[in-house]
């Protein structure tokens, strides 16, 4: 009888070394042990080596000069970009004239009727009050200018985004090709879009509209692709069994099934377009954004608030109407005839109201129906500045807080990052990206960070990175704490919801006004504005993630006698890990967007370079800063975005 020999016992590894992340870090350490001495031998440690930089100022300067010299003579500008510019100007002017012809009463009536048709009486009343408030604040004409630009920009963004999403939804190859482009566009802050379009189209409405389209089209493209790809396979199979052609299947099955995603894409496009329309005031968009920008230049908080309130009201109304349209069921949508009839009634009622006010000679908003809030607001701000800016007993003041935050947090983080050898920064980026994702994620993040050094803006980029890290840390501490409290208390969540709604719909530009008044100019105000802008998204995602934890798991923990703190720490937070990582990712992307705009209020670094290049028409400075912003955003996105495989496995 043959004896069976037992297999030799394998050497047991410590628990830490058996983890997948430890294997990745060991491999990375092995690669670093080989590559770092070679890098030190050729390029001394410290800041990014000058030998590895590429000077783009010459080629970009020549391109800048060629564009300026040939803008009025080249066929490319005369017969292509010129026609696009003229079409945009004519479209915006036509919409603006229609709004003026309808008068304040006609526009208000049409907005209220549309809201009533989509969401009911309550939202209709809110929409009417919002439009009337714009007039009462003396901002009716700027509001109509912004609305005209918004209509053209949103319609163009929806068409472009829907076509791209349609191509990606119907073709896997096209989807793979579009994905990195849309990723780059999503992490690129809005301010970086302005310089290229200004060089091609000049200062004015065409550049503002086209920059808005480029910024606002990606959400529509992504959600259209998602809606088409997530269509119910059983419904599609039933349509195929009836002998439907590809076009019939698209029109009768895939697009109707993707209705909610399409309307969500419209909602996100409107929000991003309104945000960009305000930022585009820097390049001559006019309207409410121009009023905010002028107030920012003179630190006139009252005037900024008078123009900022209509922006928020427009954002809230458009957000609520499009969200309500997306929540309608297919049954509530009704038949085509029954759907069209109420819209015709609304249009007819608007025409009647417009004709009535025209005959009454009251098309323009009455000058006596305005409320000047700038003076009382400025008096309040002056009091706050006098009593809170400095000299508060035991607490100091907002200026002291800003100074201490800069001295104790921003300066050490910036100096520490700039002191690190360049190769150690790349190693840290590679380690973080590989642990949370795959080797492709790590490679993309490292290449993006290395591209910053190649562009010759290593130190300004680390300065911007220090501001982002500080703002993200504050945002996550406040956001996670607030989100946990909202998830555990329905009453607190209901009270917090309207505050988050207002903060989330307010454009980025508006946040700079109060922080400048309270904190002065510098890097600390840019960080404060970034925290306030990114906080609502982190709170919402955290609350939603904790509330969606499986109730059975919580019930099981309670049956074993776990306290509420133990349930949170051992059940809810681990199970909500994907949502928390998504909150971190969104917080980073949103913080970066406002930190860059903080260049307008003394934030310095890449934001200042982008603002300087835009103000001076310096393509070399502005475009290099914009490219570095793209690379920094791409690196931060990859470092904080877990791959789908890791999220599903929960590794």
SETI-383965 format. One line per 8 residues: number of its first residue (from 1); their letters; for each residue y, z, x of C-alpha. Coordinates in steps of 0.1 Angstrom, whole numbers, plus 2048, in hexadecimal, padded with zeros to 3 digits. Last residue first. Example, Ala and Ser with C-alpha at 12.3 -4.5 7.8 and 13.67 -1.06 7.14 Angstrom:
# SETI-383965
2) SA) 7F5 847 889 ~ 7D3 84E 87B .
This chain:
# SETI-383965
651) XXXXXXXX) 9C3 7EF 792 ~ 9CB 7ED 76E ~ 9B3 7D0 76B ~ 9C9 7BE 753 ~ 9E9 7C5 766 ~ 9D9 7BC 787 ~ 9CE 79A 77A ~ 9EF 793 76A .
643) XXXXXXXX) A02 798 78A ~ A18 7B7 78E ~ A3D 7B0 790 ~ A52 7C8 7A5 ~ A4E 7B8 7C8 ~ A4E 795 7B9 ~ A6E 79A 7A6 ~ A7F 7AB 7C3 .
635) XXXXXXXX) A76 78E 7DA ~ A82 774 7C0 ~ AA2 786 7BB ~ AA9 788 7E0 ~ AA0 763 7E4 ~ AB7 759 7C8 ~ AD3 76F 7D5 ~ ACF 760 7F7 .
627) XXXXXXXX) AD2 73D 7E7 ~ AF2 748 7D5 ~ B01 757 7F5 ~ AF9 736 808 ~ B08 723 7EA ~ B28 738 7EA ~ B2F 738 80F ~ B27 713 815 .
619) XXXXXXXX) B35 706 7F4 ~ B57 716 7FA ~ B6B 70E 7DA ~ B82 72B 7E3 ~ B7C 740 7C4 ~ B57 737 7C1 ~ B4F 73C 7E6 ~ B62 75E 7E5 .
611) XXXXXXXX) B4F 769 7C6 ~ B2D 760 7D5 ~ B36 770 7F6 ~ B42 78F 7E4 ~ B22 792 7D1 ~ B0D 78C 7F0 ~ B1C 7AB 801 ~ B3B 7BB 7F1 .
603) XXXXXXXX) B3A 7D0 7D1 ~ B60 7D1 7D0 ~ B66 7CA 7AB ~ B5F 7A5 7A9 ~ B41 7A8 7C1 ~ B33 7BE 7A5 ~ B27 79D 795 ~ B0B 79E 7AF .
595) XXXXXXXX) B03 7C2 7A7 ~ B02 7B8 782 ~ AE6 79E 786 ~ AD3 7B3 79F ~ AD1 7D0 786 ~ AC2 7B9 76C ~ AA7 7AC 782 ~ A9E 7CF 790 .
587) XXXXXXXX) A9D 7DF 76D ~ A88 7C3 760 ~ A6E 7C8 77B ~ A6E 7EE 778 ~ A6A 7EB 752 ~ A4D 7D3 757 ~ A3D 7EC 76E ~ A41 807 753 .
579) XXXXXXXX) A32 7EF 739 ~ A14 7E8 74F ~ A0F 80E 756 ~ A0F 819 732 ~ 9EB 825 734 ~ 9F3 83A 753 ~ A13 848 743 ~ A03 850 721 .
571) XXXXXXXX) 9E3 861 72C ~ 9E6 878 74A ~ A0B 880 74D ~ A15 87C 728 ~ 9F6 88D 71A ~ 9F9 8A9 734 ~ A1E 8AE 72A ~ A13 8AF 705 .
563) XXXXXXXX) 9F9 8C9 70D ~ 9D4 8BF 70F ~ 9BC 8D4 6FA ~ 99E 8BD 6FB ~ 9A5 8B1 6D7 ~ 9C8 8A8 6E3 ~ 9BA 892 6FE ~ 9A3 880 6E5 .
555) XXXXXXXX) 9C0 87B 6CD ~ 9D5 86C 6E9 ~ 9BA 854 6F2 ~ 9B4 84A 6CE ~ 9D9 844 6CA ~ 9D7 827 6E3 ~ 9F8 825 6F6 ~ A11 80F 6E4 .
547) XXXXXXXX) A2C 82A 6E1 ~ A2D 82F 706 ~ A32 80A 70D ~ A4D 806 6F2 ~ A61 824 6FF ~ A5F 818 723 ~ A68 7F4 71A ~ A86 800 705 .
539) XXXXXXXX) A93 819 71F ~ A90 800 73C ~ AA2 7E5 727 ~ ABE 7FD 71D ~ AC4 809 741 ~ ACA 7E7 752 ~ AEF 7E3 747 ~ AF9 808 74C .
531) XXXXXXXX) AE8 809 76E ~ AF8 7E9 779 ~ B1B 7F5 76F ~ B16 815 783 ~ B0A 801 7A2 ~ B28 7EA 7A0 ~ B3F 809 79C ~ B2E 819 7BB .
523) XXXXXXXX) B33 7FA 7D1 ~ B59 7FA 7D0 ~ B76 7FB 7B8 ~ B82 819 7A4 ~ B68 830 794 ~ B75 836 770 ~ B8B 817 76A ~ B74 801 77E .
515) XXXXXXXX) B56 80F 76B ~ B66 808 74A ~ B6E 7E3 751 ~ B4E 7D9 764 ~ B37 7DC 747 ~ B48 7C0 734 ~ B3C 7A6 74D ~ B17 7AC 746 .
507) XXXXXXXX) B19 7A2 722 ~ B13 7BD 707 ~ AF3 7B7 6F3 ~ ADE 7D1 705 ~ AF9 7EC 704 ~ B00 7E7 6DF ~ ADB 7E7 6D6 ~ AD4 805 6ED .
499) XXXXXXXX) AEE 81A 6DB ~ AE1 80E 6BA ~ ABD 819 6C3 ~ AC5 83B 6D2 ~ AC8 84E 6B1 ~ AA7 83E 6A4 ~ A95 847 6C5 ~ AA2 86A 6C4 .
491) XXXXXXXX) A95 86F 6A0 ~ A73 85F 6A9 ~ A6E 877 6C6 ~ A53 873 6E0 ~ A5A 84F 6E9 ~ A7F 855 6EA ~ A7B 871 702 ~ A65 85C 718 .
483) XXXXXXXX) A7D 83F 717 ~ A9A 856 720 ~ A88 865 73F ~ A7B 842 749 ~ A9D 833 746 ~ AB1 84E 758 ~ A9A 84F 776 ~ A94 82A 775 .
475) XXXXXXXX) AB9 821 773 ~ AC3 839 78F ~ AA8 82B 7A6 ~ AB1 807 79C ~ AD6 80D 7A4 ~ ACD 81A 7C7 ~ AB5 7FE 7CE ~ ACD 7E3 7C2 .
467) XXXXXXXX) AEA 7F1 7D6 ~ AD4 7F2 7F5 ~ AC8 7CF 7EF ~ AEC 7C2 7ED ~ AF2 7D2 810 ~ AD1 7C3 81C ~ ADD 7A1 810 ~ AFE 7A6 822 .
459) XXXXXXXX) AEA 7AE 842 ~ AD2 791 841 ~ AEB 775 837 ~ AE2 75B 852 ~ ACF 743 83B ~ AB0 748 850 ~ AB2 76E 849 ~ AB3 768 823 .
451) XXXXXXXX) A96 74F 827 ~ A81 76C 836 ~ A85 780 816 ~ A7A 763 801 ~ A5D 75B 819 ~ A52 780 817 ~ A53 781 7F1 ~ A40 760 7ED .
443) XXXXXXXX) A26 76B 806 ~ A21 78D 7F5 ~ A1D 77D 7D3 ~ A04 764 7E1 ~ 9F1 780 7F2 ~ 9ED 790 7D0 ~ A01 7AA 7BB ~ A0B 7CE 7BC .
435) XXXXXXXX) 9FD 7D6 7DE ~ A06 7B4 7EC ~ A2B 7B5 7E1 ~ A30 7D8 7EE ~ A1F 7D1 810 ~ A30 7AF 815 ~ A52 7BE 80E ~ A4C 7DB 825 .
427) XXXXXXXX) A40 7C3 840 ~ A5E 7AC 83C ~ A76 7CA 840 ~ A62 7D4 85F ~ A67 7B1 86E ~ A8C 7B4 86B ~ A8E 7D5 87E ~ A9C 7F1 868 .
419) XXXXXXXX) AC0 7FA 86F ~ ACD 7E4 853 ~ AB7 7F5 83A ~ AC1 817 845 ~ AE6 80F 846 ~ AE4 802 823 ~ AD0 820 816 ~ AE6 839 829 .
411) XXXXXXXX) B07 828 81C ~ AFC 825 7F8 ~ AEE 849 7F3 ~ B03 865 803 ~ B24 853 80A ~ B24 83A 7ED ~ B18 854 7D4 ~ B31 86E 7E2 .
403) XXXXXXXX) B4E 855 7DE ~ B44 84B 7BB ~ B40 86F 7B1 ~ B62 877 7C0 ~ B72 85B 7AD ~ B60 867 78D ~ B6E 88A 792 ~ B68 8AA 7A6 .
395) XXXXXXXX) B50 8BE 792 ~ B5A 8E2 79B ~ B7D 8DD 78C ~ B84 8B8 783 ~ B9D 8AC 79D ~ B95 887 79C ~ B90 86A 784 ~ B89 881 767 .
387) XXXXXXXX) BAB 88F 75E ~ BC4 874 767 ~ BAB 858 764 ~ B9F 865 743 ~ BC3 869 736 ~ BCB 846 742 ~ BAC 839 731 ~ BB6 84A 711 .
379) XXXXXXXX) BD9 83B 713 ~ BC9 819 71B ~ BB4 81B 6FC ~ BD3 824 6E7 ~ BE6 806 6F5 ~ BCA 7EC 6F3 ~ BBF 7F4 6CF ~ BD9 7DE 6BF .
371) XXXXXXXX) BCD 7D7 69B ~ BD4 7B5 68C ~ BD9 7AC 667 ~ BFE 7A4 66A ~ BF7 784 67D ~ BE2 776 661 ~ BC3 764 66F ~ BC9 73F 66D .
363) XXXXXXXX) BBD 72B 64F ~ BD5 73C 637 ~ BE8 720 627 ~ BDB 727 604 ~ BCE 704 602 ~ BBD 709 623 ~ BAF 72A 618 ~ BA0 71A 5F9 .
355) XXXXXXXX) B92 6FC 60C ~ B81 713 625 ~ B72 729 609 ~ B64 70A 5F7 ~ B56 6FC 618 ~ B45 71C 61F ~ B36 71E 5FD ~ B28 6FB 601 .
347) XXXXXXXX) B19 704 623 ~ B09 723 615 ~ AFB 710 5F7 ~ AEE 6F5 60E ~ ADD 710 623 ~ ACE 71F 603 ~ ABF 6FD 5FA ~ AAF 6F5 61C .
339) XXXXXXXX) A94 710 61B ~ A8A 709 5F7 ~ A86 6E4 600 ~ A72 6EB 61F ~ A5B 703 60E ~ A5F 728 615 ~ A68 73B 634 ~ A5D 75B 623 .
331) XXXXXXXX) A39 74E 624 ~ A3B 747 649 ~ A46 76A 64F ~ A6A 773 659 ~ A6D 787 679 ~ A7B 76A 68D ~ A98 765 674 ~ AA0 78A 676 .
323) XXXXXXXX) AA1 788 69C ~ AB9 76A 699 ~ AD0 77C 682 ~ ACF 79D 694 ~ AD6 78E 6B7 ~ AF2 778 6AA ~ B03 795 699 ~ AFE 7AD 6B7 .
315) XXXXXXXX) B0B 793 6D0 ~ B29 789 6BB ~ B32 7AE 6B6 ~ B2E 7B5 6DB ~ B45 797 6E4 ~ B5D 7A2 6C9 ~ B5F 7C5 6D9 ~ B64 7B8 6FC .
307) XXXXXXXX) B85 7A6 6F4 ~ B96 7C6 6E7 ~ B83 7DA 701 ~ B91 7C5 71D ~ BB4 7C8 710 ~ BB1 7EE 70F ~ BA0 7F0 731 ~ BBC 7DD 743 .
299) XXXXXXXX) BAF 7DD 767 ~ BC6 7C0 76F ~ BAB 7A8 77A ~ B92 7B7 761 ~ BAB 7B1 745 ~ BAE 78C 750 ~ B88 78A 751 ~ B84 799 72E .
291) XXXXXXXX) B9D 782 71F ~ B8C 764 730 ~ B6B 76F 722 ~ B79 770 6FF ~ B82 74C 6FF ~ B87 737 71F ~ B6B 727 732 ~ B81 722 750 .
283) XXXXXXXX) B6B 729 76E ~ B6D 74F 76D ~ B69 74D 748 ~ B45 743 750 ~ B3B 768 751 ~ B43 76A 72B ~ B30 74B 723 ~ B13 758 738 .
275) XXXXXXXX) B0E 777 722 ~ B12 762 703 ~ AF8 749 710 ~ AE0 764 71A ~ AE1 774 6F7 ~ ADF 752 6E6 ~ AC1 747 6FB ~ AAF 768 6F5 .
267) XXXXXXXX) AB2 763 6CF ~ AA9 73F 6D0 ~ A8A 748 6E5 ~ A81 762 6CB ~ A85 747 6B0 ~ A6D 730 6C4 ~ A54 74D 6C9 ~ A54 755 6A4 .
259) XXXXXXXX) A4F 730 69A ~ A32 72A 6B2 ~ A19 725 696 ~ A31 70C 685 ~ A34 6F9 6A6 ~ A0E 6F8 6AD ~ A02 6EF 68A ~ A14 6D4 676 .
251) XXXXXXXX) A2B 6C5 690 ~ A14 6C8 6AF ~ 9F4 6BF 69C ~ A05 6A1 68D ~ A11 695 6AF ~ 9EE 699 6BE ~ 9DE 687 6A1 ~ 9CE 69A 684 .
243) XXXXXXXX) 9AA 691 67B ~ 9A4 6AE 663 ~ 98D 6BE 67D ~ 9AA 6BF 695 ~ 9BF 6D3 67C ~ 9A2 6EC 679 ~ 99F 6EF 69E ~ 9C4 6F6 6A2 .
235) XXXXXXXX) 9C2 711 687 ~ 9A4 721 699 ~ 9B5 71F 6BB ~ 9D3 734 6AE ~ 9F2 728 6C2 ~ 9F8 73C 6E2 ~ 9FF 71E 6F7 ~ A1A 710 6E0 .
227) XXXXXXXX) A2B 731 6DD ~ A2A 739 702 ~ A38 717 70B ~ A54 71B 6F2 ~ A5A 73E 6FF ~ A5E 733 722 ~ A75 715 71B ~ A8B 729 703 .
219) XXXXXXXX) A8E 745 71D ~ A96 72B 738 ~ AB3 719 726 ~ ACE 735 728 ~ AD9 733 74D ~ AD8 70D 751 ~ AE9 709 72F ~ B04 723 738 .
211) XXXXXXXX) B0C 711 758 ~ B0F 6F1 744 ~ B27 700 72B ~ B3D 711 745 ~ B3F 6F2 75B ~ B48 6DC 73D ~ B62 6F6 730 ~ B78 6F7 74F .
203) XXXXXXXX) B7A 6F8 775 ~ B6A 6DA 786 ~ B4B 6C7 77B ~ B37 6C2 79B ~ B46 6DE 7B1 ~ B49 6F5 793 ~ B25 6EF 78A ~ B19 6F9 7AC .
195) XXXXXXXX) B2F 719 7AE ~ B27 727 78C ~ B01 72C 78C ~ B02 749 7A5 ~ B15 75F 78D ~ AF8 75F 774 ~ AE0 770 78B ~ AC2 75C 795 .
187) XXXXXXXX) AA2 76F 78B ~ A9C 759 76D ~ AA5 738 77D ~ A8C 73F 799 ~ A70 747 781 ~ A79 728 76C ~ A75 712 78A ~ A55 724 795 .
179) XXXXXXXX) A46 71F 772 ~ A51 6FA 76D ~ A36 6EB 783 ~ A1A 701 775 ~ A25 6F9 752 ~ A26 6D4 759 ~ A02 6D5 766 ~ 9F7 6E8 748 .
171) XXXXXXXX) A06 6CF 730 ~ A0E 6D3 70B ~ A1F 6F5 70E ~ A32 6EB 72E ~ A3F 6CB 71F ~ A49 6DD 6FE ~ A59 6F9 712 ~ A6E 6E0 726 .
163) XXXXXXXX) A78 6CE 706 ~ A7F 6F0 6F4 ~ A94 6FC 712 ~ AA9 6DC 713 ~ AAF 6DC 6ED ~ AB5 701 6EB ~ ACC 701 708 ~ AE0 6E4 6F9 .
155) XXXXXXXX) AE3 6F6 6D7 ~ AEC 717 6E9 ~ B07 707 6FF ~ B17 6F3 6E2 ~ B17 711 6CA ~ B22 72A 6E5 ~ B40 715 6F0 ~ B4C 714 6CC .
147) XXXXXXXX) B45 739 6C8 ~ B59 741 6E7 ~ B77 72D 6DA ~ B73 73C 6B7 ~ B74 75F 6C6 ~ B92 756 6DB ~ BA4 74B 6BB ~ B9A 76A 6A7 .
139) XXXXXXXX) BA1 784 6C2 ~ BBE 798 6B2 ~ BA8 7B7 6AE ~ BA9 7B3 689 ~ B9C 78F 68C ~ B7D 799 6A0 ~ B78 7B6 687 ~ B77 79D 66B .
131) XXXXXXXX) B5B 78A 67C ~ B47 7AA 681 ~ B4D 7B6 65D ~ B40 796 64F ~ B21 798 665 ~ B1B 7BC 65B ~ B1E 7B3 636 ~ B05 797 63B .
123) XXXXXXXX) AEE 7AF 64F ~ AED 7C7 631 ~ AE9 7AB 617 ~ AC9 79B 624 ~ ABA 78E 644 ~ ABA 768 646 ~ ACD 75D 627 ~ AE5 77A 629 .
115) XXXXXXXX) AEC 774 64E ~ AF3 74F 646 ~ B0A 759 629 ~ B1D 772 63F ~ B22 759 65B ~ B2E 73E 642 ~ B46 756 631 ~ B55 762 652 .
107) XXXXXXXX) B59 73E 65E ~ B69 734 63D ~ B80 752 63C ~ B8C 74E 65F ~ B93 72A 65B ~ B7A 70E 654 ~ B91 6F5 666 ~ B93 70C 684 .
99) XXXXXXXX) B6D 70E 686 ~ B6A 6E8 682 ~ B85 6E3 69D ~ B71 6F9 6B5 ~ B51 6E7 6AE ~ B62 6C6 6B6 ~ B73 6D3 6D5 ~ B52 6E0 6E3 .
91) XXXXXXXX) B41 6BF 6DC ~ B5D 6AA 6EB ~ B5F 6BF 70A ~ B39 6BE 70F ~ B37 698 70A ~ B54 693 722 ~ B43 6A7 73D ~ B22 695 738 .
83) XXXXXXXX) B34 674 73A ~ B46 67E 75A ~ B25 68B 76A ~ B15 669 765 ~ B2E 64C 766 ~ B4B 65A 779 ~ B3A 674 78E ~ B1C 65F 79A .
75) XXXXXXXX) B33 641 79B ~ B47 652 7B6 ~ B6D 651 7B2 ~ B7C 671 7A4 ~ B62 689 7B1 ~ B5F 676 7D2 ~ B76 68B 7E9 ~ B6C 6AC 7DA .
67) XXXXXXXX) B47 6A5 7DA ~ B49 697 7FE ~ B5C 6B6 80A ~ B42 6CE 7FB ~ B25 6B9 80A ~ B36 6BB 82C ~ B3B 6E0 829 ~ B16 6E4 81E .
59) XXXXXXXX) B0A 6D0 83C ~ B20 6E4 854 ~ B1D 707 844 ~ AF7 705 844 ~ AF1 717 865 ~ ACC 71E 867 ~ AC1 740 874 ~ AA2 748 888 .
51) XXXXXXXX) AB4 749 8AA ~ ACD 762 89C ~ AB1 77B 899 ~ AB2 790 879 ~ ABF 7B3 881 ~ AAB 7C9 898 ~ A8D 7C0 8AD ~ A90 7A7 8C9 .
43) XXXXXXXX) A84 784 8C2 ~ A69 774 8D8 ~ A56 792 8E5 ~ A5E 7A6 8C6 ~ A4F 78B 8AF ~ A30 78A 8C4 ~ A2D 7B0 8C4 ~ A31 7AF 89E .
35) XXXXXXXX) A17 794 897 ~ 9F7 7A5 8A3 ~ 9FC 7C8 898 ~ A0C 7BB 878 ~ 9ED 7A7 86F ~ 9D8 7C6 873 ~ 9F1 7DB 85F ~ 9F0 7C0 843 .
27) XXXXXXXX) 9CA 7C1 843 ~ 9CB 7E7 840 ~ 9E5 7E6 825 ~ 9D0 7CE 810 ~ 9B0 7E3 814 ~ 9C4 802 80A ~ 9D0 7F1 7EA ~ 9AC 7E9 7E1 .
19) XXXXXXXX) 9A3 80E 7E2 ~ 984 817 7F6 ~ 999 823 813 ~ 9A9 83E 7FE ~ 988 84C 7F2 ~ 97B 851 816 ~ 960 839 820 ~ 93C 841 81F .
11) XXXXXXXX) 927 831 83A ~ 90A 820 82A ~ 8E9 831 828 ~ 8CD 81C 837 ~ 8B8 80D 81C ~ 898 820 812 ~ 878 812 820 ~ 85E 808 807 .
3) XXX) 83B 80F 813 ~ 821 7F5 80F ~ 800 800 800 .
